[in-house]
Amino acid sequence: MHFDAGGRHTDTGHLVVASALLFFVIASYAVLFSAFVPLTGISILDWLAKDTHYKYFAILIIPTTSYFVIANWVGWQYYRNS
């Protein structure tokens, strides 16, 4: 449990889960649902719906980067402990 300068309770775990869910919803809309629903009027979501190339790049860069970081860390641990 962590308290910030104002004495309020901040829970980092809830923030991480909420941001992951928000990313999942936006990514699901961009890749799957945008082809089946009309434009929303929100400029960023409409840009994702109209785009045919970069919406996949923006979504796939996160798991690709995560995989690279984890694989790099595991390789470094093998190197250090051999």
PyMOL commands that set and color helices and strands:
alter all, ss='L'
color gray80, all
select helices_A, chain A and resi 12-31+33-35+43-50+54-80
alter helices_A, ss='H'
color red, helices_A
select strands_A, chain A and resi 2-3+9-10
alter strands_A, ss='S'
color yellow, strands_A
deselect
rebuild
show_as cartoon
